[in-house]
Amino acid sequence: MHELYRDGYDYLTSRPDVTAALLVGGLVLGALALLAAHLFRWGKTASVLAGVSLALALSVTLVRPFWGDVRLGDPMRVCVPGVFSLAAGGALLNFVMLMPLGLFGVLATKRPLLVAIGCVSVSAGIEITQAVFELGVCDGQDFMNNSVGGVLAAVAGWLLLLVSGRNRRHRRQPEPVARLGHPGFPSWSEWPAPAPATPDRETVPLHREQRTVPIGSWHRR
């Protein structure tokens, strides 16, 4: 891991154009991600970090000298086939390149499948752009490493959301009510005697006077 950090640091310090593109792209894509977070109600901090991660991936792969040639006929013909591997030089950097985008993208949107498809699409777009504008080498191994790393990071973000959601539900769950006969529930002898109930107001019986009115031989009340 120390060699990975050192290789990335050496690459950025040796390429000031890549560093400048990273700073400008991070500001632009970070602002766009923040706007999207307001519109779609995503996590703001995670959205900004995802935008900066995308700027990092684009700057280290597409900021290359352009010689003016554009292949519009069949750009995939010049791509080098390859499979997933971490043994070749620079393969580990390609493996971790889209991991921040996958992780922060899931934490922001809570949509792991959509983010995983987005990481694969970004990886394919980078390789096709390199082939069309001759910006480096279109390598199938780079595509596989980028895609696998982004998908694994999306899965890790999804698992992190599941664990954090369970912890929140566990903290909000009310404590169970003790029942009679369970340990810790007081017995009848331990309960305090109820205080005699005294009325708040004194009740006085009301006597209603009745009058008898003679009507003929009957008396009506």
Steps between C-alpha positions, in 0.01 A plus 500: 500500500792734571631441147157580360491838674855573394431417135191721498683786668794474260267501201314812612817691590667410170197609294398857588242494219326205667508677837350817349231297324422325828457830685283661232302184432450437870351846547272470195383142556474554874271799445289304251475211745389739775231638268383147422488425873264794552279392210481129578540523880827308513763522769680829441845410636510159333380653171779758498758231577361287216534793260861559605570125461366510145723800426798303631426203274453719192806714560747211544370313195405763241744786558750387237667664198260519204659460158199602295399155375144376555393143432130502422486189282558216745680618814456163674729339243807660658410391854724243661310199641561409860355340813486600865843485664690682772843372402586743221651840564240765582225238526442573868455871427238416238331266748454769766441793262118476498463373856442848653235571234320172572512539878396866525247458220311232695521695825354803322225340289434172691471326162779242474389345171478835324840606634661169399366538145627858500852390598510244219371762257763752609773240456376410151467867408858570606642216291290591194601866530865398518456295184315771307733791585821293542534599864708211621423134442154347497564194717246232586682424825464860612127481427463180704705632793312829510161330475569234763636756743201732455246219538668365815502850650129537419429171678707615799300824516173305487611276787602807698152647451340176619713486814439866586125459441480201733691685770258793479195275525655320796557827686143616432341172613316547838599293800278195563246529783565269794230246571380341822719207594800613296831575674520862599124545525392590860284252685165592654653529846752756378239726347409806712153506653261723306411824669129546591321702242357824633258702292614839388159654577238432765176363360172620653170320420243719339136481622239603256179633650185350359165672517155337496229678311142380570292443191161356574535172680853439365825652606750575235860549584 
